[in-house]
């Protein structure tokens, strides 16, 4: 991947997430029809930090960072997915939260994908994410290696 491809990678991830009825349903507000167009307003191609929102909500943020590699011929990209939900959307009688469902489905859609480099997308880990006391979620991290390209896209 060259840096100009970051946008394409983010768009691939967002499109893949929106192709999942489980993701669309979890991101759609109660009472709205579960449609990718509605869910699209809850997925951001950057780290979304504008909390709190007017109403309890869920969102997913995606970003890609390219790290220096040990060799000149391979680059490693880190893919980050932030999943964040308002604690008011948590039903007290269930052990699985909306953020849990979004994290599990995101991992199912991304882990092992070959759409981001020369090999399979590797899961690197998961961390808790609490941007404010009212919101909770996770940060999922993946890595992908790809051939380095010369300047100018060569």
N, C-alpha and C positions, 0 to 999 in steps of 0.2 A: 504494500500500500504506500502510495505517496500522499503527502499531506492534502493535496487537492481532492483525494478520494474520501476523506473523512465524512463529508456530507453524504456521499453515496452510501457509505457504510451505515451511517445513522438512519438514512431513509430505508435501507433494507431491514434494519432492526424494527423500526416503527411499522413498516408494512407487514412484517411477519407477526408482530404483536396484534395488529388490527385484523389479521386474518383469523384470529382465534375467537370463537364465540365466548369462551370463558373469560378472556381478557376484556372484551367489549362489554359483557354483562357486568363485570366487577367495576369497570370504570364509569358506567352509565349511572346517572343519579336515579334513585328510586322514583318510579312514576314516569320516567322517560322511556321511549321505545329503545331497546338495545340495538343500536345501529352503529357501524364503524364511524359514520360522520359525527355522531354525538361523542363517541369515545375519543376521536381524534383531538378534541379540544382539551383532553386530559393527558396527552403525551407530548413531551417537550424535547427538542433536540439539544438541550443544554440542561445544566443542573438548575431545577426550578426551586427557588427559595422564598417565594413571596407568600409567606404564611403569617397570620391565619387568613383564610379566604372568608368570604361572606357566609357561606354555608358549609357544613361538614362535607368533605370531598375526598377523593382519591386521585393520585396522579402518578405518572411514571416519567422519569427523565432519563435521557440516554446521552452518553458522550464517549468519544474515542480519543485516546492519547497514544501517540507513537513514541516508544522508548528507544534509546540507543541500543543497538545490538552488539554482541561480542564480535561479530564479523561484519564486513562491509557488504556482504551479499544478501544478508537477511535482516529484516526489521521485525520487531515485535510490537504489536499494537495491544493496548489494554482497552477493553470495552467495559464501561461502567453503566449499570442500570440501577437507578434509585427508584424505589417503590415506597410511596408514602400515603397513608390513610389517616383520616381523623378518627380519634378514639371513640367518638360518638357513634360511629358506624359499626362498632364492635358489639355483637350480641353477647350478653353475659353468659348464656347457657351453652355456648359452643367453644370448643378448644381451638378450632381453626378460624382465623380472622380473614378478612378480605385481603389484607397484605400477604398472609400466608398463601392464599389461593393464587394471587397474582405472582408471587415469587415462584411457586411450584410450576405454574403454567409458563412463565417466562423461561425458566430453566429447561423445561421440556422442549420449548421452541428453539432455544439457542444452543444448548449443549450438544457438542458433536457436529454442529453444522460445518459444512465445507464451503460456505459462501463468503468467507472472510479472509482467505489466504490459501497457502499451499497445503495446509493440513486441516485437521478438525479443530473447531473452536474448543478451547480448554477451559474448564471451570477452574477459577483460582480461589474462590472463597466468597463468603457472605458475612456481612457485618450488620449489626443493628444500626438503625438510623432514626434519630428523633430530632428533627429540626426545631420543634417547639414542644412545650409540655402537652399540647393538645393533639399532636401528630406522632405517629410511629411508623416504622417500616424497616426496610432492609436496603442494603447496597449489595448488588451482585456484581462480581468481577470475573471477566473472562479474558483470555489472551489468544491472539492469533498471530502466526508468523507468516510473512510473505516476502517475496523477493524484493530487494531494494532496486530502485530504478535510478538511473542517472538524472541529473538536473534536466528540466524541460520535459519530463515524462518519457525519456528515452529508455 
